[in-house]
Amino acid sequence: MNKDIKIYLSPPTIDHSEIENVVRALKSGWISPYGSYTKDFTSKLSNYFNKDILLTNSGTSSIHLALKLAGVKEGDYILCSNFTFAATAFPIVYEKAIPIFIGSEKETWNLSPEFLQCAIEDLKKKGIITKVLIVAHIYGMSAQMKKIIDICNNNNITIIEDAAEALGSFYHNKPLGSIGKYGILSFNGNKIITTSQGGALILPNKEKYNYAEKLAFQAKEKVDYYKHNEIGYNYSSSNILSALGSAQFDKLEKKVNRRRNIFNYYLSNLKNKFAIDYQKELSNSFSNRWLSAFIFPASINKKIKSLLEKNNIEARFLWNPLNRQKAFKNFSFYGDSYFENTLFKNGLCLPSGDSLNEEDLNKIITIIDKNI
C-alpha cells in the first residue's frame, strides 16, 4: 500500500453503476427534484420500509419536517437523545421549542428508557407535558425500542426515529426508522449509502406525505400561480442525487456485511490486548455497524488517535454529549453525565468504510499493536 494515501474514517464507495446513473440523469435533462431516478430511489426505499418516503436534501431537514408534522410549536418541550450528533437537536431549536436531553444506557449507548421515564415524571411534577421524543440510533445500533415505545404510548408521546446512521439495521425484524411514527435517514457523504448530501423522511401515511412534500417544496399551493398560505422550506432532493442513491441502495446488504466484518476484525484483534468496551447488540436486533466504535483505557485513547493520524489514518472521538455543548447550555438533562463523558473521552471510531481491504485493516492493527 502507498503510505501517502490516507485511510479515511468512512469514505464513499463509488463505481461504474453510480457514474452511469448520474450520466443518464444529466443527459435526460431532468436535474430538478423530479425525474425517473427520484421515482426509482423513492420506490426502493418505500418497499424496504413499507412506508411512504419523501426524499429531502438532508437528514436535518427531515427531522425539521417531522417536527412540523408532529405539530411542534414555540415553547413546546421535546425529549431528545443526548449522546448524538448535534443535528438531531438543532431542528427543535429552529422551531423555538425546548429540548430536554435524555442520557444513555450502558449496553447500547443509546437513550435510556429509565432516564426517559424519570424525565417525564419529573417534568409532569413541574406542570410540563412533553409531546414528542427524538430517539437516535447511534453508530447503527438500535435503542431499546420496546421499552421506549411502551413509555411513549403511556404518555401520548410521538416518536421520531433518527436513523441517520442506521440504514440496514433492524429491531425485531423491522428496519430502524420504520418503528416510530416518523423516521429519518441521512445520505451524507460518510453514511453507509450516500447521495453526496441528502436524506429521507419516513412517513406513516399518504396524508402526512402530501403535507411534508408541500412544506419541502416551499409550501406552494396547487394553483396555476405562486400562492403560499403558510411558510415553506427548500428541502427537496434532486434527480441527480437520486441517481446516486438508487445505485448505492442496490448494494446495501453487501455494504452492511462488509462493515460488520470490519467491526468483528477489530474486535477479535483488540479484545485480547486491551480492556475495551463496545456497543452490544440487543436480543432480536441487528446493527449495520456503520462505524467501528470502541472504548479504550483512558491512558491510551488519545495516544492511539495520534499514532493513527501520524500514519495518515483518520480516527475520530465519539460524540460529544449535547448537554456539554455551548449551543445547548441552557437546556435540561436527565442522565448519567459521568458515563457519557467517559464515552466521549475514552471512545474512538476506527476506519470503517466498506472499501477498506485486508491490507488497510492489518496496517491499522499493526500500528496499534506495536506502539501501545
Protein Blocks (a to p, Z undefined) as FASTA:
>chain_A
ZZklccdfbdcdddfklmmmmmmmmmnopabfbdjklmmmmmmmmmmnopacdddfbfkl
mmmmmmmmnopaehiacdddfbdcfklmmmmmmnopacddddddfklopacfklmmmmmm
mmmmnopacfbdcdddeehiacdfklmmmmmmmnopacdddfklmgoiaeehiaehilmm
bdcddfbfkbmbdehiacddddfbfklmmmmmmmmnoopacdfbdcdfbdcddfbccfkl
mmmmmmmmmmmmmmmmmmmmmmmmmmmmmmmmpccddddddehiaceklpacddddfklm
mmmmmmmmmnopacddddddfklpmklmmpccedjfklmmmmmmmgccddfbfkbcfklm
mmmmmmmmmmZZ
